[in-house]
Amino acid sequence: MRDSDLPHADERPDAMIAGTLCLMSCYAQHPAPVYAARIAGNLAALAGSGTLTAEFRAVCRRMAERWHVLEVEARGRCACGAPVRDERTLQ
């Protein structure tokens, strides 16, 4: 899926919020840099959305900054060859 196919924060903030929450769950189980990068990007897009309250945008902006740090940390772990844990329960 291309980025242009994804919902934009102004068009469907509920879809972007739901997708971001799902990605956060994925990252908790498998902390890959790609998840953190997408989460940071989604939160940054939500922070710039004119359809959300100023308070919500401020929270998204702060969270985007934090997720960017998590992305950098995850990339560092991958670069040094650290294994990415996967704690999913297989059923």
PDB file of N, CA, C and O in Angstrom:
ATOM      1  N   MET A   1       0.844  -1.179   0.000  1.00  0.00           N
ATOM      2  CA  MET A   1       0.000   0.000   0.000  1.00  0.00           C
ATOM      3  C   MET A   1       0.887   1.239   0.000  1.00  0.00           C
ATOM      4  O   MET A   1       1.835   1.336   0.780  1.00  0.00           O
ATOM      5  N   ARG A   2       0.581   2.156  -0.855  1.00  0.00           N
ATOM      6  CA  ARG A   2       1.331   3.410  -0.933  1.00  0.00           C
ATOM      7  C   ARG A   2       0.787   4.401   0.093  1.00  0.00           C
ATOM      8  O   ARG A   2      -0.373   4.323   0.497  1.00  0.00           O
ATOM      9  N   ASP A   3       1.648   5.338   0.509  1.00  0.00           N
ATOM     10  CA  ASP A   3       1.211   6.378   1.441  1.00  0.00           C
ATOM     11  C   ASP A   3       0.033   7.158   0.883  1.00  0.00           C
ATOM     12  O   ASP A   3      -0.833   7.595   1.642  1.00  0.00           O
ATOM     13  N   SER A   4      -0.014   7.339  -0.429  1.00  0.00           N
ATOM     14  CA  SER A   4      -1.109   8.096  -1.036  1.00  0.00           C
ATOM     15  C   SER A   4      -2.441   7.364  -0.914  1.00  0.00           C
ATOM     16  O   SER A   4      -3.497   7.978  -1.066  1.00  0.00           O
ATOM     17  N   ASP A   5      -2.407   6.053  -0.639  1.00  0.00           N
ATOM     18  CA  ASP A   5      -3.626   5.269  -0.477  1.00  0.00           C
ATOM     19  C   ASP A   5      -4.173   5.329   0.949  1.00  0.00           C
ATOM     20  O   ASP A   5      -5.301   4.906   1.201  1.00  0.00           O
ATOM     21  N   LEU A   6      -3.380   5.853   1.874  1.00  0.00           N
ATOM     22  CA  LEU A   6      -3.769   5.868   3.273  1.00  0.00           C
ATOM     23  C   LEU A   6      -4.678   7.056   3.558  1.00  0.00           C
ATOM     24  O   LEU A   6      -4.603   8.077   2.874  1.00  0.00           O
ATOM     25  N   PRO A   7      -5.546   6.924   4.579  1.00  0.00           N
ATOM     26  CA  PRO A   7      -6.404   8.059   4.928  1.00  0.00           C
ATOM     27  C   PRO A   7      -5.566   9.204   5.487  1.00  0.00           C
ATOM     28  O   PRO A   7      -4.582   8.984   6.193  1.00  0.00           O
ATOM     29  N   HIS A   8      -5.969  10.418   5.161  1.00  0.00           N
ATOM     30  CA  HIS A   8      -5.280  11.590   5.685  1.00  0.00           C
ATOM     31  C   HIS A   8      -5.939  12.004   6.989  1.00  0.00           C
ATOM     32  O   HIS A   8      -7.128  11.767   7.200  1.00  0.00           O
ATOM     33  N   ALA A   9      -5.151  12.628   7.866  1.00  0.00           N
ATOM     34  CA  ALA A   9      -5.637  12.996   9.190  1.00  0.00           C
ATOM     35  C   ALA A   9      -6.850  13.906   9.130  1.00  0.00           C
ATOM     36  O   ALA A   9      -7.745  13.789   9.967  1.00  0.00           O
ATOM     37  N   ASP A  10      -6.901  14.815   8.155  1.00  0.00           N
ATOM     38  CA  ASP A  10      -8.037  15.725   8.067  1.00  0.00           C
ATOM     39  C   ASP A  10      -9.281  15.038   7.512  1.00  0.00           C
ATOM     40  O   ASP A  10     -10.404  15.409   7.853  1.00  0.00           O
ATOM     41  N   GLU A  11      -9.079  14.045   6.664  1.00  0.00           N
ATOM     42  CA  GLU A  11     -10.216  13.363   6.050  1.00  0.00           C
ATOM     43  C   GLU A  11     -10.840  12.327   6.978  1.00  0.00           C
ATOM     44  O   GLU A  11     -12.063  12.268   7.103  1.00  0.00           O
ATOM     45  N   ARG A  12     -10.021  11.517   7.624  1.00  0.00           N
ATOM     46  CA  ARG A  12     -10.505  10.435   8.469  1.00  0.00           C
ATOM     47  C   ARG A  12      -9.637  10.308   9.717  1.00  0.00           C
ATOM     48  O   ARG A  12      -8.891   9.339   9.849  1.00  0.00           O
ATOM     49  N   PRO A  13      -9.723  11.278  10.642  1.00  0.00           N
ATOM     50  CA  PRO A  13      -8.871  11.169  11.826  1.00  0.00           C
ATOM     51  C   PRO A  13      -9.169   9.918  12.639  1.00  0.00           C
ATOM     52  O   PRO A  13      -8.268   9.358  13.264  1.00  0.00           O
ATOM     53  N   ASP A  14     -10.424   9.471  12.637  1.00  0.00           N
ATOM     54  CA  ASP A  14     -10.760   8.269  13.396  1.00  0.00           C
ATOM     55  C   ASP A  14     -10.051   7.044  12.842  1.00  0.00           C
ATOM     56  O   ASP A  14      -9.593   6.197  13.609  1.00  0.00           O
ATOM     57  N   ALA A  15      -9.953   6.939  11.529  1.00  0.00           N
ATOM     58  CA  ALA A  15      -9.256   5.810  10.906  1.00  0.00           C
ATOM     59  C   ALA A  15      -7.764   5.869  11.213  1.00  0.00           C
ATOM     60  O   ALA A  15      -7.145   4.841  11.485  1.00  0.00           O
ATOM     61  N   MET A  16      -7.185   7.064  11.170  1.00  0.00           N
ATOM     62  CA  MET A  16      -5.764   7.189  11.452  1.00  0.00           C
ATOM     63  C   MET A  16      -5.474   6.895  12.916  1.00  0.00           C
ATOM     64  O   MET A  16      -4.465   6.264  13.230  1.00  0.00           O
ATOM     65  N   ILE A  17      -6.342   7.342  13.813  1.00  0.00           N
ATOM     66  CA  ILE A  17      -6.160   7.071  15.241  1.00  0.00           C
ATOM     67  C   ILE A  17      -6.258   5.566  15.489  1.00  0.00           C
ATOM     68  O   ILE A  17      -5.424   5.004  16.199  1.00  0.00           O
ATOM     69  N   ALA A  18      -7.261   4.912  14.918  1.00  0.00           N
ATOM     70  CA  ALA A  18      -7.430   3.463  15.096  1.00  0.00           C
ATOM     71  C   ALA A  18      -6.225   2.701  14.546  1.00  0.00           C
ATOM     72  O   ALA A  18      -5.721   1.781  15.190  1.00  0.00           O
ATOM     73  N   GLY A  19      -5.772   3.082  13.366  1.00  0.00           N
ATOM     74  CA  GLY A  19      -4.615   2.422  12.777  1.00  0.00           C
ATOM     75  C   GLY A  19      -3.359   2.616  13.601  1.00  0.00           C
ATOM     76  O   GLY A  19      -2.548   1.699  13.733  1.00  0.00           O
ATOM     77  N   THR A  20      -3.198   3.804  14.155  1.00  0.00           N
ATOM     78  CA  THR A  20      -2.032   4.106  14.975  1.00  0.00           C
ATOM     79  C   THR A  20      -2.054   3.296  16.266  1.00  0.00           C
ATOM     80  O   THR A  20      -1.018   2.794  16.701  1.00  0.00           O
ATOM     81  N   LEU A  21      -3.214   3.169  16.874  1.00  0.00           N
ATOM     82  CA  LEU A  21      -3.329   2.342  18.076  1.00  0.00           C
ATOM     83  C   LEU A  21      -2.987   0.888  17.776  1.00  0.00           C
ATOM     84  O   LEU A  21      -2.332   0.225  18.579  1.00  0.00           O
ATOM     85  N   CYS A  22      -3.420   0.397  16.638  1.00  0.00           N
ATOM     86  CA  CYS A  22      -3.090  -0.964  16.222  1.00  0.00           C
ATOM     87  C   CYS A  22      -1.582  -1.123  16.052  1.00  0.00           C
ATOM     88  O   CYS A  22      -1.003  -2.112  16.502  1.00  0.00           O
ATOM     89  N   LEU A  23      -0.954  -0.155  15.405  1.00  0.00           N
ATOM     90  CA  LEU A  23       0.496  -0.210  15.225  1.00  0.00           C
ATOM     91  C   LEU A  23       1.237  -0.174  16.562  1.00  0.00           C
ATOM     92  O   LEU A  23       2.281  -0.809  16.711  1.00  0.00           O
ATOM     93  N   MET A  24       0.704   0.564  17.530  1.00  0.00           N
ATOM     94  CA  MET A  24       1.325   0.603  18.858  1.00  0.00           C
ATOM     95  C   MET A  24       1.295  -0.782  19.493  1.00  0.00           C
ATOM     96  O   MET A  24       2.253  -1.193  20.146  1.00  0.00           O
ATOM     97  N   SER A  25       0.202  -1.489  19.300  1.00  0.00           N
ATOM     98  CA  SER A  25       0.090  -2.854  19.807  1.00  0.00           C
ATOM     99  C   SER A  25       1.109  -3.758  19.113  1.00  0.00           C
ATOM    100  O   SER A  25       1.752  -4.585  19.760  1.00  0.00           O
ATOM    101  N   CYS A  26       1.255  -3.600  17.804  1.00  0.00           N
ATOM    102  CA  CYS A  26       2.248  -4.378  17.049  1.00  0.00           C
ATOM    103  C   CYS A  26       3.651  -4.103  17.571  1.00  0.00           C
ATOM    104  O   CYS A  26       4.444  -5.028  17.749  1.00  0.00           O
ATOM    105  N   TYR A  27       3.956  -2.841  17.816  1.00  0.00           N
ATOM    106  CA  TYR A  27       5.292  -2.470  18.292  1.00  0.00           C
ATOM    107  C   TYR A  27       5.560  -3.058  19.672  1.00  0.00           C
ATOM    108  O   TYR A  27       6.688  -3.457  19.964  1.00  0.00           O
ATOM    109  N   ALA A  28       4.543  -3.115  20.519  1.00  0.00           N
ATOM    110  CA  ALA A  28       4.724  -3.678  21.859  1.00  0.00           C
ATOM    111  C   ALA A  28       5.138  -5.142  21.782  1.00  0.00           C
ATOM    112  O   ALA A  28       5.902  -5.618  22.622  1.00  0.00           O
ATOM    113  N   GLN A  29       4.639  -5.852  20.787  1.00  0.00           N
ATOM    114  CA  GLN A  29       4.977  -7.266  20.624  1.00  0.00           C
ATOM    115  C   GLN A  29       6.242  -7.472  19.805  1.00  0.00           C
ATOM    116  O   GLN A  29       6.962  -8.448  20.013  1.00  0.00           O
ATOM    117  N   HIS A  30       6.515  -6.574  18.888  1.00  0.00           N
ATOM    118  CA  HIS A  30       7.619  -6.734  17.947  1.00  0.00           C
ATOM    119  C   HIS A  30       8.181  -5.339  17.641  1.00  0.00           C
ATOM    120  O   HIS A  30       7.787  -4.721  16.651  1.00  0.00           O
ATOM    121  N   PRO A  31       9.097  -4.839  18.479  1.00  0.00           N
ATOM    122  CA  PRO A  31       9.539  -3.440  18.362  1.00  0.00           C
ATOM    123  C   PRO A  31      10.455  -3.177  17.164  1.00  0.00           C
ATOM    124  O   PRO A  31      11.646  -2.909  17.321  1.00  0.00           O
ATOM    125  N   ALA A  32       9.885  -3.257  15.996  1.00  0.00           N
ATOM    126  CA  ALA A  32      10.634  -2.998  14.769  1.00  0.00           C
ATOM    127  C   ALA A  32      10.604  -1.503  14.443  1.00  0.00           C
ATOM    128  O   ALA A  32       9.603  -0.832  14.694  1.00  0.00           O
ATOM    129  N   PRO A  33      11.693  -0.985  13.889  1.00  0.00           N
ATOM    130  CA  PRO A  33      11.757   0.448  13.577  1.00  0.00           C
ATOM    131  C   PRO A  33      10.659   0.909  12.623  1.00  0.00           C
ATOM    132  O   PRO A  33      10.189   2.043  12.723  1.00  0.00           O
ATOM    133  N   VAL A  34      10.252   0.051  11.708  1.00  0.00           N
ATOM    134  CA  VAL A  34       9.230   0.456  10.735  1.00  0.00           C
ATOM    135  C   VAL A  34       7.906   0.788  11.428  1.00  0.00           C
ATOM    136  O   VAL A  34       7.206   1.713  11.014  1.00  0.00           O
ATOM    137  N   TYR A  35       7.563   0.045  12.471  1.00  0.00           N
ATOM    138  CA  TYR A  35       6.343   0.366  13.216  1.00  0.00           C
ATOM    139  C   TYR A  35       6.469   1.717  13.894  1.00  0.00           C
ATOM    140  O   TYR A  35       5.567   2.550  13.803  1.00  0.00           O
ATOM    141  N   ALA A  36       7.595   1.939  14.577  1.00  0.00           N
ATOM    142  CA  ALA A  36       7.792   3.205  15.292  1.00  0.00           C
ATOM    143  C   ALA A  36       7.785   4.388  14.324  1.00  0.00           C
ATOM    144  O   ALA A  36       7.252   5.451  14.643  1.00  0.00           O
ATOM    145  N   ALA A  37       8.376   4.203  13.146  1.00  0.00           N
ATOM    146  CA  ALA A  37       8.407   5.279  12.154  1.00  0.00           C
ATOM    147  C   ALA A  37       6.993   5.619  11.680  1.00  0.00           C
ATOM    148  O   ALA A  37       6.643   6.794  11.571  1.00  0.00           O
ATOM    149  N   ARG A  38       6.185   4.603  11.400  1.00  0.00           N
ATOM    150  CA  ARG A  38       4.816   4.850  10.933  1.00  0.00           C
ATOM    151  C   ARG A  38       3.984   5.501  12.038  1.00  0.00           C
ATOM    152  O   ARG A  38       3.188   6.401  11.773  1.00  0.00           O
ATOM    153  N   ILE A  39       4.172   5.045  13.266  1.00  0.00           N
ATOM    154  CA  ILE A  39       3.441   5.631  14.401  1.00  0.00           C
ATOM    155  C   ILE A  39       3.814   7.101  14.548  1.00  0.00           C
ATOM    156  O   ILE A  39       2.938   7.953  14.694  1.00  0.00           O
ATOM    157  N   ALA A  40       5.116   7.403  14.512  1.00  0.00           N
ATOM    158  CA  ALA A  40       5.561   8.798  14.631  1.00  0.00           C
ATOM    159  C   ALA A  40       4.988   9.640  13.498  1.00  0.00           C
ATOM    160  O   ALA A  40       4.552  10.770  13.718  1.00  0.00           O
ATOM    161  N   GLY A  41       4.990   9.093  12.294  1.00  0.00           N
ATOM    162  CA  GLY A  41       4.441   9.827  11.155  1.00  0.00           C
ATOM    163  C   GLY A  41       2.944  10.076  11.284  1.00  0.00           C
ATOM    164  O   GLY A  41       2.459  11.174  11.011  1.00  0.00           O
ATOM    165  N   ASN A  42       2.224   9.050  11.703  1.00  0.00           N
ATOM    166  CA  ASN A  42       0.777   9.218  11.889  1.00  0.00           C
ATOM    167  C   ASN A  42       0.475  10.256  12.962  1.00  0.00           C
ATOM    168  O   ASN A  42      -0.404  11.100  12.787  1.00  0.00           O
ATOM    169  N   LEU A  43       1.205  10.193  14.070  1.00  0.00           N
ATOM    170  CA  LEU A  43       0.975  11.155  15.142  1.00  0.00           C
ATOM    171  C   LEU A  43       1.326  12.572  14.705  1.00  0.00           C
ATOM    172  O   LEU A  43       0.647  13.525  15.086  1.00  0.00           O
ATOM    173  N   ALA A  44       2.380  12.716  13.910  1.00  0.00           N
ATOM    174  CA  ALA A  44       2.734  14.038  13.393  1.00  0.00           C
ATOM    175  C   ALA A  44       1.638  14.555  12.467  1.00  0.00           C
ATOM    176  O   ALA A  44       1.308  15.741  12.494  1.00  0.00           O
ATOM    177  N   ALA A  45       1.077  13.673  11.651  1.00  0.00           N
ATOM    178  CA  ALA A  45      -0.018  14.077  10.761  1.00  0.00           C
ATOM    179  C   ALA A  45      -1.240  14.490  11.578  1.00  0.00           C
ATOM    180  O   ALA A  45      -1.895  15.483  11.261  1.00  0.00           O
ATOM    181  N   LEU A  46      -1.544  13.734  12.620  1.00  0.00           N
ATOM    182  CA  LEU A  46      -2.680  14.087  13.480  1.00  0.00           C
ATOM    183  C   LEU A  46      -2.421  15.418  14.193  1.00  0.00           C
ATOM    184  O   LEU A  46      -3.343  16.208  14.394  1.00  0.00           O
ATOM    185  N   ALA A  47      -1.174  15.659  14.571  1.00  0.00           N
ATOM    186  CA  ALA A  47      -0.831  16.924  15.240  1.00  0.00           C
ATOM    187  C   ALA A  47      -1.070  18.117  14.331  1.00  0.00           C
ATOM    188  O   ALA A  47      -1.299  19.226  14.813  1.00  0.00           O
ATOM    189  N   GLY A  48      -1.020  17.904  13.030  1.00  0.00           N
ATOM    190  CA  GLY A  48      -1.255  18.988  12.084  1.00  0.00           C
ATOM    191  C   GLY A  48      -2.665  19.048  11.544  1.00  0.00           C
ATOM    192  O   GLY A  48      -2.971  19.874  10.684  1.00  0.00           O
ATOM    193  N   SER A  49      -3.526  18.181  12.041  1.00  0.00           N
ATOM    194  CA  SER A  49      -4.898  18.122  11.542  1.00  0.00           C
ATOM    195  C   SER A  49      -5.734  19.281  12.071  1.00  0.00           C
ATOM    196  O   SER A  49      -5.740  19.560  13.270  1.00  0.00           O
ATOM    197  N   GLY A  50      -6.425  19.939  11.180  1.00  0.00           N
ATOM    198  CA  GLY A  50      -7.294  21.038  11.582  1.00  0.00           C
ATOM    199  C   GLY A  50      -8.636  20.582  12.118  1.00  0.00           C
ATOM    200  O   GLY A  50      -9.420  21.398  12.601  1.00  0.00           O
ATOM    201  N   THR A  51      -8.912  19.280  12.039  1.00  0.00           N
ATOM    202  CA  THR A  51     -10.209  18.781  12.494  1.00  0.00           C
ATOM    203  C   THR A  51     -10.192  18.332  13.952  1.00  0.00           C
ATOM    204  O   THR A  51     -11.237  17.975  14.496  1.00  0.00           O
ATOM    205  N   LEU A  52      -9.032  18.343  14.589  1.00  0.00           N
ATOM    206  CA  LEU A  52      -8.915  17.912  15.980  1.00  0.00           C
ATOM    207  C   LEU A  52      -8.719  19.114  16.887  1.00  0.00           C
ATOM    208  O   LEU A  52      -8.306  20.182  16.436  1.00  0.00           O
ATOM    209  N   THR A  53      -9.016  18.934  18.163  1.00  0.00           N
ATOM    210  CA  THR A  53      -8.865  20.035  19.115  1.00  0.00           C
ATOM    211  C   THR A  53      -7.392  20.369  19.316  1.00  0.00           C
ATOM    212  O   THR A  53      -6.519  19.542  19.052  1.00  0.00           O
ATOM    213  N   ALA A  54      -7.129  21.561  19.775  1.00  0.00           N
ATOM    214  CA  ALA A  54      -5.758  21.995  20.030  1.00  0.00           C
ATOM    215  C   ALA A  54      -5.093  21.103  21.078  1.00  0.00           C
ATOM    216  O   ALA A  54      -3.906  20.797  20.971  1.00  0.00           O
ATOM    217  N   GLU A  55      -5.846  20.691  22.073  1.00  0.00           N
ATOM    218  CA  GLU A  55      -5.303  19.836  23.124  1.00  0.00           C
ATOM    219  C   GLU A  55      -4.900  18.477  22.566  1.00  0.00           C
ATOM    220  O   GLU A  55      -3.836  17.954  22.895  1.00  0.00           O
ATOM    221  N   PHE A  56      -5.755  17.911  21.720  1.00  0.00           N
ATOM    222  CA  PHE A  56      -5.462  16.606  21.123  1.00  0.00           C
ATOM    223  C   PHE A  56      -4.253  16.711  20.197  1.00  0.00           C
ATOM    224  O   PHE A  56      -3.400  15.824  20.186  1.00  0.00           O
ATOM    225  N   ARG A  57      -4.179  17.776  19.434  1.00  0.00           N
ATOM    226  CA  ARG A  57      -3.037  17.975  18.541  1.00  0.00           C
ATOM    227  C   ARG A  57      -1.745  18.113  19.338  1.00  0.00           C
ATOM    228  O   ARG A  57      -0.704  17.606  18.918  1.00  0.00           O
ATOM    229  N   ALA A  58      -1.798  18.796  20.488  1.00  0.00           N
ATOM    230  CA  ALA A  58      -0.604  18.959  21.321  1.00  0.00           C
ATOM    231  C   ALA A  58      -0.130  17.610  21.866  1.00  0.00           C
ATOM    232  O   ALA A  58       1.069  17.333  21.891  1.00  0.00           O
ATOM    233  N   VAL A  59      -1.063  16.785  22.294  1.00  0.00           N
ATOM    234  CA  VAL A  59      -0.711  15.444  22.771  1.00  0.00           C
ATOM    235  C   VAL A  59      -0.081  14.644  21.634  1.00  0.00           C
ATOM    236  O   VAL A  59       0.934  13.977  21.838  1.00  0.00           O
ATOM    237  N   CYS A  60      -0.665  14.702  20.455  1.00  0.00           N
ATOM    238  CA  CYS A  60      -0.128  13.972  19.298  1.00  0.00           C
ATOM    239  C   CYS A  60       1.267  14.467  18.946  1.00  0.00           C
ATOM    240  O   CYS A  60       2.136  13.667  18.600  1.00  0.00           O
ATOM    241  N   ARG A  61       1.493  15.770  19.029  1.00  0.00           N
ATOM    242  CA  ARG A  61       2.810  16.326  18.722  1.00  0.00           C
ATOM    243  C   ARG A  61       3.863  15.789  19.694  1.00  0.00           C
ATOM    244  O   ARG A  61       4.944  15.374  19.276  1.00  0.00           O
ATOM    245  N   ARG A  62       3.544  15.799  20.988  1.00  0.00           N
ATOM    246  CA  ARG A  62       4.490  15.292  21.987  1.00  0.00           C
ATOM    247  C   ARG A  62       4.727  13.793  21.803  1.00  0.00           C
ATOM    248  O   ARG A  62       5.858  13.319  21.917  1.00  0.00           O
ATOM    249  N   MET A  63       3.661  13.054  21.519  1.00  0.00           N
ATOM    250  CA  MET A  63       3.807  11.615  21.306  1.00  0.00           C
ATOM    251  C   MET A  63       4.613  11.321  20.041  1.00  0.00           C
ATOM    252  O   MET A  63       5.396  10.371  20.022  1.00  0.00           O
ATOM    253  N   ALA A  64       4.438  12.109  18.996  1.00  0.00           N
ATOM    254  CA  ALA A  64       5.208  11.920  17.766  1.00  0.00           C
ATOM    255  C   ALA A  64       6.702  12.073  18.050  1.00  0.00           C
ATOM    256  O   ALA A  64       7.519  11.306  17.541  1.00  0.00           O
ATOM    257  N   GLU A  65       7.048  13.058  18.858  1.00  0.00           N
ATOM    258  CA  GLU A  65       8.452  13.265  19.214  1.00  0.00           C
ATOM    259  C   GLU A  65       8.995  12.053  19.965  1.00  0.00           C
ATOM    260  O   GLU A  65      10.110  11.601  19.703  1.00  0.00           O
ATOM    261  N   ARG A  66       8.211  11.537  20.890  1.00  0.00           N
ATOM    262  CA  ARG A  66       8.645  10.366  21.674  1.00  0.00           C
ATOM    263  C   ARG A  66       8.787   9.131  20.779  1.00  0.00           C
ATOM    264  O   ARG A  66       9.744   8.369  20.917  1.00  0.00           O
ATOM    265  N   TRP A  67       7.838   8.937  19.869  1.00  0.00           N
ATOM    266  CA  TRP A  67       7.919   7.778  18.979  1.00  0.00           C
ATOM    267  C   TRP A  67       9.074   7.896  18.004  1.00  0.00           C
ATOM    268  O   TRP A  67       9.622   6.882  17.572  1.00  0.00           O
ATOM    269  N   HIS A  68       9.451   9.105  17.652  1.00  0.00           N
ATOM    270  CA  HIS A  68      10.634   9.272  16.805  1.00  0.00           C
ATOM    271  C   HIS A  68      11.874   8.800  17.565  1.00  0.00           C
ATOM    272  O   HIS A  68      12.745   8.153  16.984  1.00  0.00           O
ATOM    273  N   VAL A  69      11.958   9.113  18.844  1.00  0.00           N
ATOM    274  CA  VAL A  69      13.081   8.646  19.672  1.00  0.00           C
ATOM    275  C   VAL A  69      13.073   7.120  19.728  1.00  0.00           C
ATOM    276  O   VAL A  69      14.125   6.490  19.618  1.00  0.00           O
ATOM    277  N   LEU A  70      11.896   6.525  19.897  1.00  0.00           N
ATOM    278  CA  LEU A  70      11.799   5.059  19.922  1.00  0.00           C
ATOM    279  C   LEU A  70      12.249   4.461  18.592  1.00  0.00           C
ATOM    280  O   LEU A  70      12.888   3.409  18.566  1.00  0.00           O
ATOM    281  N   GLU A  71      11.919   5.123  17.499  1.00  0.00           N
ATOM    282  CA  GLU A  71      12.364   4.652  16.177  1.00  0.00           C
ATOM    283  C   GLU A  71      13.886   4.656  16.084  1.00  0.00           C
ATOM    284  O   GLU A  71      14.485   3.679  15.633  1.00  0.00           O
ATOM    285  N   VAL A  72      14.509   5.746  16.508  1.00  0.00           N
ATOM    286  CA  VAL A  72      15.972   5.854  16.468  1.00  0.00           C
ATOM    287  C   VAL A  72      16.598   4.760  17.333  1.00  0.00           C
ATOM    288  O   VAL A  72      17.579   4.135  16.930  1.00  0.00           O
ATOM    289  N   GLU A  73      16.036   4.531  18.514  1.00  0.00           N
ATOM    290  CA  GLU A  73      16.551   3.487  19.398  1.00  0.00           C
ATOM    291  C   GLU A  73      16.403   2.107  18.754  1.00  0.00           C
ATOM    292  O   GLU A  73      17.320   1.288  18.819  1.00  0.00           O
ATOM    293  N   ALA A  74      15.249   1.852  18.134  1.00  0.00           N
ATOM    294  CA  ALA A  74      15.018   0.559  17.479  1.00  0.00           C
ATOM    295  C   ALA A  74      15.978   0.367  16.309  1.00  0.00           C
ATOM    296  O   ALA A  74      16.493  -0.732  16.105  1.00  0.00           O
ATOM    297  N   ARG A  75      16.221   1.424  15.543  1.00  0.00           N
ATOM    298  CA  ARG A  75      17.182   1.326  14.433  1.00  0.00           C
ATOM    299  C   ARG A  75      18.584   1.023  14.960  1.00  0.00           C
ATOM    300  O   ARG A  75      19.331   0.256  14.352  1.00  0.00           O
ATOM    301  N   GLY A  76      18.930   1.621  16.076  1.00  0.00           N
ATOM    302  CA  GLY A  76      20.237   1.357  16.687  1.00  0.00           C
ATOM    303  C   GLY A  76      20.377  -0.089  17.118  1.00  0.00           C
ATOM    304  O   GLY A  76      21.430  -0.701  16.931  1.00  0.00           O
ATOM    305  N   ARG A  77      19.318  -0.637  17.695  1.00  0.00           N
ATOM    306  CA  ARG A  77      19.359  -2.050  18.098  1.00  0.00           C
ATOM    307  C   ARG A  77      19.518  -2.956  16.881  1.00  0.00           C
ATOM    308  O   ARG A  77      20.267  -3.932  16.921  1.00  0.00           O
ATOM    309  N   CYS A  78      18.813  -2.631  15.803  1.00  0.00           N
ATOM    310  CA  CYS A  78      18.919  -3.435  14.576  1.00  0.00           C
ATOM    311  C   CYS A  78      20.316  -3.316  13.972  1.00  0.00           C
ATOM    312  O   CYS A  78      20.870  -4.304  13.491  1.00  0.00           O
ATOM    313  N   ALA A  79      20.882  -2.119  13.995  1.00  0.00           N
ATOM    314  CA  ALA A  79      22.200  -1.889  13.395  1.00  0.00           C
ATOM    315  C   ALA A  79      23.295  -2.679  14.105  1.00  0.00           C
ATOM    316  O   ALA A  79      24.268  -3.102  13.480  1.00  0.00           O
ATOM    317  N   CYS A  80      23.134  -2.877  15.418  1.00  0.00           N
ATOM    318  CA  CYS A  80      24.170  -3.615  16.153  1.00  0.00           C
ATOM    319  C   CYS A  80      23.859  -5.108  16.219  1.00  0.00           C
ATOM    320  O   CYS A  80      24.563  -5.868  16.884  1.00  0.00           O
ATOM    321  N   GLY A  81      22.796  -5.521  15.523  1.00  0.00           N
ATOM    322  CA  GLY A  81      22.491  -6.948  15.430  1.00  0.00           C
ATOM    323  C   GLY A  81      21.689  -7.516  16.582  1.00  0.00           C
ATOM    324  O   GLY A  81      21.564  -8.735  16.701  1.00  0.00           O
ATOM    325  N   ALA A  82      21.141  -6.658  17.434  1.00  0.00           N
ATOM    326  CA  ALA A  82      20.335  -7.158  18.546  1.00  0.00           C
ATOM    327  C   ALA A  82      19.056  -7.784  18.011  1.00  0.00           C
ATOM    328  O   ALA A  82      18.410  -7.215  17.131  1.00  0.00           O
ATOM    329  N   PRO A  83      18.686  -8.942  18.528  1.00  0.00           N
ATOM    330  CA  PRO A  83      17.454  -9.572  18.047  1.00  0.00           C
ATOM    331  C   PRO A  83      16.226  -8.766  18.483  1.00  0.00           C
ATOM    332  O   PRO A  83      16.207  -8.170  19.561  1.00  0.00           O
ATOM    333  N   VAL A  84      15.230  -8.761  17.647  1.00  0.00           N
ATOM    334  CA  VAL A  84      13.956  -8.108  17.968  1.00  0.00           C
ATOM    335  C   VAL A  84      13.078  -9.156  18.613  1.00  0.00           C
ATOM    336  O   VAL A  84      12.796 -10.194  18.015  1.00  0.00           O
ATOM    337  N   ARG A  85      12.647  -8.888  19.831  1.00  0.00           N
ATOM    338  CA  ARG A  85      11.848  -9.880  20.541  1.00  0.00           C
ATOM    339  C   ARG A  85      10.471 -10.006  19.901  1.00  0.00           C
ATOM    340  O   ARG A  85       9.948  -9.058  19.314  1.00  0.00           O
ATOM    341  N   ASP A  86       9.919 -11.155  20.022  1.00  0.00           N
ATOM    342  CA  ASP A  86       8.566 -11.416  19.518  1.00  0.00           C
ATOM    343  C   ASP A  86       7.867 -12.235  20.583  1.00  0.00           C
ATOM    344  O   ASP A  86       8.121 -13.430  20.728  1.00  0.00           O
ATOM    345  N   GLU A  87       6.984 -11.586  21.327  1.00  0.00           N
ATOM    346  CA  GLU A  87       6.334 -12.234  22.458  1.00  0.00           C
ATOM    347  C   GLU A  87       4.890 -12.622  22.157  1.00  0.00           C
ATOM    348  O   GLU A  87       4.078 -12.773  23.071  1.00  0.00           O
ATOM    349  N   ARG A  88       4.575 -12.780  20.882  1.00  0.00           N
ATOM    350  CA  ARG A  88       3.214 -13.173  20.539  1.00  0.00           C
ATOM    351  C   ARG A  88       2.940 -14.595  20.996  1.00  0.00           C
ATOM    352  O   ARG A  88       3.806 -15.467  20.922  1.00  0.00           O
ATOM    353  N   THR A  89       1.735 -14.811  21.464  1.00  0.00           N
ATOM    354  CA  THR A  89       1.293 -16.146  21.823  1.00  0.00           C
ATOM    355  C   THR A  89       0.685 -16.774  20.589  1.00  0.00           C
ATOM    356  O   THR A  89      -0.292 -16.266  20.037  1.00  0.00           O
ATOM    357  N   LEU A  90       1.262 -17.872  20.161  1.00  0.00           N
ATOM    358  CA  LEU A  90       0.724 -18.564  18.989  1.00  0.00           C
ATOM    359  C   LEU A  90      -0.367 -19.514  19.437  1.00  0.00           C
ATOM    360  O   LEU A  90      -0.193 -20.282  20.383  1.00  0.00           O
ATOM    361  N   GLN A  91      -1.499 -19.453  18.745  1.00  0.00           N
ATOM    362  CA  GLN A  91      -2.629 -20.314  19.121  1.00  0.00           C
ATOM    363  C   GLN A  91      -3.041 -21.194  17.984  1.00  0.00           C
ATOM    364  O   GLN A  91      -3.976 -21.983  18.121  1.00  0.00           O
TER     365      GLN A  91
END
